[in-house]
Amino acid sequence: MDIIAVHQAVKHAREWALADKGPLVLEFVTYRYGGHSMSDPGTTYRTREEVQQMRSTRDPIRGLQKCIEEWGIASEDDLKKIDKDAKSEIEAAVEEAKASPEPKAEALWTDIYYKGTEPPQMRGREREEVHHFY
């Protein structure tokens, strides 16, 4: 999948929808590297070579990295540093989450909407379960 093409297609679709031109369907053709679940290794119906070939030639993130390098936006070393920094940030966030107390059930209904866009209330799974936003 081409990340730049996806961005442009979604941008066009947004403009189309905001202009009230009618419905639009976007189809995204992707490739799943892993199996469907923990019990599905994904190797019974395709070879490891096929997965590796797809990963090395058609991976969307690697494709974007290649474009960034070719366009002179960042070097391979710059991108490696960004990747390393992002992994460190994620590891720190995971450790913070593990050390934090378990949130209360009411927190499930917080930070769902941007300020000012929330409805006055939202029904839960049960008919009687209504959550009010104030």
URRABEL-V936909 format. One record per pair of residues at least 12 apart in sequence whose C-alpha atoms are under 8 Angstrom apart, sorted by the first residue. I is the first residue (numbers start at 0). J is the second residue. Records with the same first field share a line. If there is no record, write none. Layout:
I = J + J
This chain:
0 = 27 + 28 + 29 + 57 + 58 + 59
1 = 59 + 62 + 63
2 = 59 + 60 + 63
3 = 63
8 = 25
30 = 53
32 = 50 + 54
64 = 78
108 = 130
117 = 132
118 = 132
119 = 131 + 132 + 133
120 = 132
